[in-house]
């Protein structure tokens, strides 16, 4: 299930990078 982990990490990174532009998804 490494794919799920990668997706979660990617979402966290995007949230950190674009926190000012997009609302928190999680």
N, CA, C and O atoms as CSV, one atom per row, in Angstrom:
chain,resi,resn,atom,element,x,y,z
A,1,UNK,N,N,0.832,-1.208,0.000
A,1,UNK,CA,C,0.000,0.000,0.000
A,1,UNK,C,C,0.867,1.258,0.000
A,1,UNK,O,O,0.481,2.296,0.538
A,2,UNK,N,N,2.046,1.145,-0.614
A,2,UNK,CA,C,2.922,2.322,-0.627
A,2,UNK,C,C,2.304,3.487,-1.396
A,2,UNK,O,O,2.584,4.654,-1.122
A,3,UNK,N,N,1.451,3.138,-2.373
A,3,UNK,CA,C,0.843,4.195,-3.194
A,3,UNK,C,C,0.012,5.131,-2.329
A,3,UNK,O,O,0.037,6.347,-2.522
A,4,UNK,N,N,-0.721,4.571,-1.380
A,4,UNK,CA,C,-1.555,5.392,-0.496
A,4,UNK,C,C,-0.684,6.335,0.312
A,4,UNK,O,O,-1.030,7.504,0.484
A,5,UNK,N,N,0.433,5.846,0.805
A,5,UNK,CA,C,1.347,6.681,1.591
A,5,UNK,C,C,1.886,7.818,0.732
A,5,UNK,O,O,1.953,8.962,1.181
A,6,UNK,N,N,2.268,7.507,-0.495
A,6,UNK,CA,C,2.802,8.532,-1.398
A,6,UNK,C,C,1.757,9.612,-1.657
A,6,UNK,O,O,2.076,10.800,-1.664
A,7,UNK,N,N,0.511,9.199,-1.869
A,7,UNK,CA,C,-0.559,10.166,-2.128
A,7,UNK,C,C,-0.770,11.064,-0.918
A,7,UNK,O,O,-0.913,12.279,-1.060
A,8,UNK,N,N,-0.789,10.474,0.271
A,8,UNK,CA,C,-0.988,11.270,1.491
A,8,UNK,C,C,0.154,12.254,1.666
A,8,UNK,O,O,-0.076,13.424,1.976
A,9,UNK,N,N,1.388,11.791,1.470
A,9,UNK,CA,C,2.548,12.679,1.603
A,9,UNK,C,C,2.471,13.796,0.577
A,9,UNK,O,O,2.758,14.950,0.894
A,10,UNK,N,N,2.086,13.465,-0.650
A,10,UNK,CA,C,1.979,14.486,-1.703
A,10,UNK,C,C,0.950,15.545,-1.320
A,10,UNK,O,O,1.186,16.737,-1.515
A,11,UNK,N,N,-0.188,15.119,-0.777
A,11,UNK,CA,C,-1.224,16.072,-0.365
A,11,UNK,C,C,-0.707,16.975,0.745
A,11,UNK,O,O,-0.966,18.178,0.740
A,12,UNK,N,N,0.022,16.401,1.695
A,12,UNK,CA,C,0.568,17.204,2.792
A,12,UNK,C,C,1.567,18.223,2.255
A,12,UNK,O,O,1.563,19.380,2.673
A,13,UNK,N,N,2.427,17.791,1.323
A,13,UNK,CA,C,3.425,18.702,0.750
A,13,UNK,C,C,2.740,19.835,-0.003
A,13,UNK,O,O,3.108,21.001,0.142
A,14,UNK,N,N,1.737,19.483,-0.813
A,14,UNK,CA,C,1.013,20.510,-1.571
A,14,UNK,C,C,0.322,21.470,-0.611
A,14,UNK,O,O,0.306,22.679,-0.839
A,15,UNK,N,N,-0.249,20.927,0.463
A,15,UNK,CA,C,-0.931,21.781,1.439
A,15,UNK,C,C,0.057,22.735,2.098
A,15,UNK,O,O,-0.268,23.893,2.360
A,16,UNK,N,N,1.255,22.246,2.361
A,16,UNK,CA,C,2.272,23.110,2.972
A,16,UNK,C,C,2.759,24.166,1.987
A,16,UNK,O,O,2.999,25.313,2.363
A,17,UNK,N,N,2.905,23.769,0.714
A,17,UNK,CA,C,3.433,24.686,-0.294
A,17,UNK,C,C,2.416,25.751,-0.686
A,17,UNK,O,O,2.780,26.905,-0.910
A,18,UNK,N,N,1.131,25.364,-0.769
A,18,UNK,CA,C,0.097,26.275,-1.255
A,18,UNK,C,C,-0.929,26.577,-0.167
A,18,UNK,O,O,-2.108,26.785,-0.454
A,19,UNK,N,N,-0.471,26.598,1.085
A,19,UNK,CA,C,-1.399,26.817,2.189
A,19,UNK,C,C,-2.072,28.185,2.068
A,19,UNK,O,O,-3.217,28.353,2.488
A,20,UNK,N,N,-1.361,29.164,1.493
A,20,UNK,CA,C,-1.928,30.501,1.362
A,20,UNK,C,C,-2.918,30.594,0.216
A,20,UNK,O,O,-3.781,31.472,0.207
A,21,UNK,N,N,-2.800,29.686,-0.758
A,21,UNK,CA,C,-3.664,29.763,-1.932
A,21,UNK,C,C,-4.875,28.843,-1.818
A,21,UNK,O,O,-5.959,29.171,-2.301
A,22,UNK,N,N,-4.684,27.684,-1.172
A,22,UNK,CA,C,-5.771,26.725,-1.072
A,22,UNK,C,C,-6.092,26.419,0.387
A,22,UNK,O,O,-5.196,26.426,1.231
A,23,UNK,N,N,-7.355,26.151,0.689
A,23,UNK,CA,C,-7.738,25.783,2.052
A,23,UNK,C,C,-7.204,24.401,2.403
A,23,UNK,O,O,-6.834,23.632,1.516
A,24,UNK,N,N,-7.165,24.090,3.675
A,24,UNK,CA,C,-6.668,22.791,4.128
A,24,UNK,C,C,-7.657,21.703,3.745
A,24,UNK,O,O,-8.832,21.769,4.107
A,25,UNK,N,N,-7.184,20.703,3.015
A,25,UNK,CA,C,-8.076,19.636,2.578
A,25,UNK,C,C,-8.315,18.620,3.678
A,25,UNK,O,O,-9.381,18.007,3.744
A,26,UNK,N,N,-7.335,18.441,4.534
A,26,UNK,CA,C,-7.468,17.444,5.598
A,26,UNK,C,C,-7.683,18.161,6.931
A,26,UNK,O,O,-7.820,17.511,7.967
